[in-house]
C-alpha cells in the first residue's frame, strides 16, 4: 500500500510543470506587452479611419457637388485623366416607432411587395419536423408561441425610394426618414 502511495505521489510530482525561468517570463511579458500595444494602435487606427471616412463622406456628398454646382459643372476631367461627376443617391429608414403604419402605407400605395415577413417559433429539437409541416397549426397542436417580424431590406428600400421619388411621389415624413443627397464619383 505504501509503495502504491509513493508511486502515486511520485507520479503526481513528476506531472507538475516546472516553473518558468526568468528569461522565459521576460519573453512572455514582452510578447504580451507587444500584443497590448498593438491593440492600442489598432484602436487608434480605427478611430483615425472613422474620422477619415467621415471627412471623405462630407467632401463627396457636400463640398464637391456644391462647388461643381457653384461653377456650373456637372462633370470635370482632371489633368490626370480622371473624370469627376456626381449623381444622386437615396437613403431611407422606416421610423421604428411607426413601423406598422409604414408597412400599411407601403401596402396601400402599391409597394407591399417589398415587405418580407419572418416567423420565429420556439420549439424543442424533437418537434422540428412538426414545425416544418403546418405552421398555422403550431400554436394549437404544440402550444408553441411565435413572434412575427416584418422588414424591408435596406437596399430594397433604397431602390424603392429612388423609384418613388423619381416618379414625383413622396414618403410620409412621420413614417420614413428619407435622405436624398449627392455623391461624388471619381473614375
C-alpha positions as CSV (number, residue, x, y, z in Angstrom):
1,X,0.0,0.0,0.0
2,X,2.8,2.4,0.9
3,X,4.6,1.6,-2.3
4,X,1.4,2.4,-4.2
5,X,1.0,5.7,-2.4
6,X,4.7,6.6,-3.0
7,X,4.2,5.7,-6.7
8,X,1.1,7.8,-7.0
9,X,2.8,10.7,-5.2
10,X,5.9,10.4,-7.4
11,X,3.8,10.4,-10.5
12,X,1.9,13.4,-9.3
13,X,5.1,15.2,-8.5
14,X,6.6,14.4,-11.9
15,X,3.5,15.8,-13.7
16,X,3.8,19.2,-12.0
17,X,5.1,21.7,-14.5
18,X,8.5,23.3,-14.0
19,X,8.4,26.9,-13.1
20,X,9.4,29.1,-16.0
21,X,12.8,30.7,-16.0
22,X,13.3,34.4,-15.6
23,X,14.2,34.7,-19.3
24,X,11.0,32.8,-20.3
25,X,8.9,35.1,-18.1
26,X,10.6,38.2,-19.7
27,X,9.9,36.8,-23.2
28,X,6.3,36.2,-22.2
29,X,6.0,39.7,-20.7
30,X,7.5,41.2,-23.9
31,X,5.1,39.5,-26.3
32,X,2.1,40.3,-24.0
33,X,3.2,44.0,-24.0
34,X,3.6,43.8,-27.8
35,X,0.1,42.5,-28.1
36,X,-1.4,45.1,-25.8
37,X,0.5,47.9,-27.6
38,X,-0.7,46.6,-31.0
39,X,-4.3,46.6,-29.8
40,X,-4.0,50.2,-28.7
41,X,-2.5,51.1,-32.1
42,X,-5.4,49.3,-33.8
43,X,-8.0,51.2,-31.7
44,X,-6.2,54.5,-32.6
45,X,-6.0,53.5,-36.2
46,X,-9.7,52.6,-36.3
47,X,-10.6,56.0,-34.8
48,X,-8.4,57.7,-37.3
49,X,-10.0,55.7,-40.1
50,X,-13.5,56.6,-38.9
51,X,-12.6,60.3,-38.9
52,X,-11.1,59.9,-42.4
53,X,-14.3,58.2,-43.7
54,X,-16.5,61.0,-42.2
55,X,-14.4,63.6,-43.9
56,X,-14.5,61.7,-47.2
57,X,-18.3,61.5,-46.9
58,X,-18.5,65.2,-46.3
59,X,-16.3,66.1,-49.2
60,X,-18.0,63.6,-51.5
61,X,-21.7,64.4,-50.6
62,X,-21.5,68.1,-49.8
63,X,-18.4,70.1,-50.7
64,X,-17.5,68.8,-54.2
65,X,-21.1,68.7,-55.6
66,X,-21.8,72.2,-54.2
67,X,-18.6,73.6,-55.6
68,X,-19.4,72.0,-59.0
69,X,-22.9,73.5,-58.9
70,X,-21.4,76.9,-58.0
71,X,-19.2,77.0,-61.1
72,X,-21.8,75.3,-63.3
73,X,-20.1,71.9,-63.9
74,X,-21.7,68.5,-63.8
75,X,-18.6,66.7,-65.0
76,X,-14.9,67.5,-64.9
77,X,-11.9,65.8,-66.4
78,X,-8.8,66.2,-64.3
79,X,-5.3,66.6,-65.8
80,X,-4.7,63.0,-64.5
81,X,-7.4,61.8,-66.9
82,X,-9.8,61.0,-64.0
83,X,-13.4,62.0,-64.6
84,X,-15.3,63.6,-61.7
85,X,-19.0,63.9,-61.5
86,X,-21.8,63.5,-59.0
87,X,-25.0,61.7,-59.0
88,X,-28.0,61.5,-56.7
89,X,-28.2,58.8,-54.1
90,X,-31.1,57.8,-51.9
91,X,-31.4,56.5,-48.3
92,X,-34.5,55.7,-46.3
93,X,-35.2,54.1,-43.0
94,X,-38.6,53.2,-41.5
95,X,-39.3,55.1,-38.3
96,X,-39.1,52.3,-35.7
97,X,-41.9,53.9,-33.6
98,X,-44.2,53.9,-36.6
99,X,-43.4,50.6,-38.3
100,X,-47.0,49.3,-38.6
101,X,-48.2,52.5,-40.2
102,X,-45.2,52.5,-42.6
103,X,-46.0,48.9,-43.7
104,X,-49.6,49.9,-44.1
105,X,-48.6,52.9,-46.2
106,X,-46.4,50.7,-48.4
107,X,-49.3,48.3,-48.9
108,X,-51.8,51.0,-49.7
109,X,-49.5,52.7,-52.2
110,X,-48.8,49.5,-54.2
111,X,-45.4,48.8,-52.7
112,X,-46.3,45.9,-50.4
113,X,-44.2,43.5,-52.5
114,X,-41.0,44.8,-50.8
115,X,-42.2,43.8,-47.3
116,X,-40.8,40.5,-46.1
117,X,-42.0,38.6,-43.1
118,X,-40.3,36.3,-40.7
119,X,-41.8,34.0,-38.2
120,X,-39.7,32.8,-35.2
121,X,-41.0,29.7,-33.3
122,X,-39.7,28.3,-30.1
123,X,-39.5,24.6,-30.2
124,X,-37.5,21.6,-28.9
125,X,-35.4,19.6,-31.4
126,X,-37.8,16.6,-31.2
127,X,-40.6,18.9,-32.5
128,X,-38.6,20.2,-35.5
129,X,-40.3,18.0,-38.1
130,X,-43.8,19.0,-36.9
131,X,-42.8,22.7,-37.2
132,X,-41.9,22.3,-40.8
133,X,-45.2,20.6,-41.7
134,X,-48.0,23.1,-40.9
135,X,-47.1,26.5,-39.4
136,X,-50.6,27.7,-38.8
137,X,-51.3,24.6,-36.5
138,X,-48.3,25.0,-34.3
139,X,-49.9,27.1,-31.6
140,X,-53.0,24.8,-31.3
141,X,-51.3,21.5,-31.6
142,X,-48.0,22.1,-29.8
143,X,-48.6,25.1,-27.6
144,X,-45.7,26.9,-29.1
145,X,-45.6,30.7,-29.5
146,X,-44.3,32.6,-32.5
147,X,-43.0,36.1,-33.0
148,X,-43.8,37.5,-36.4
149,X,-41.4,40.2,-37.7
150,X,-41.8,42.2,-40.8
151,X,-39.0,44.0,-42.6
152,X,-37.8,45.6,-45.8
153,X,-34.2,45.0,-46.7
154,X,-32.2,48.3,-46.8
155,X,-31.1,48.0,-50.4
156,X,-34.7,47.2,-51.5
157,X,-36.0,50.2,-49.6
158,X,-33.2,52.4,-51.1
159,X,-34.2,51.2,-54.7
160,X,-37.9,51.8,-54.0
161,X,-37.1,55.3,-52.6
162,X,-35.2,56.2,-55.8
163,X,-38.1,54.9,-57.9
164,X,-40.8,56.6,-55.9
165,X,-39.0,60.0,-55.8
166,X,-38.0,59.9,-59.4
167,X,-41.7,59.4,-60.3
168,X,-42.5,62.5,-58.3
169,X,-44.1,60.8,-55.3
170,X,-43.1,61.2,-51.7
171,X,-42.9,59.1,-48.5
172,X,-44.7,60.3,-45.4
173,X,-42.0,62.0,-43.3
174,X,-43.5,60.8,-40.0
175,X,-43.2,57.2,-41.2
176,X,-39.9,57.2,-43.1
177,X,-36.6,59.0,-42.6
178,X,-35.8,59.8,-46.3
179,X,-32.4,61.3,-47.2
180,X,-31.6,62.5,-50.7
181,X,-28.0,63.5,-51.3
182,X,-25.4,63.6,-54.0
183,X,-22.2,61.5,-54.0
184,X,-19.0,62.3,-55.9
185,X,-17.8,59.7,-58.4
186,X,-14.1,59.7,-59.4
187,X,-13.1,57.3,-62.2
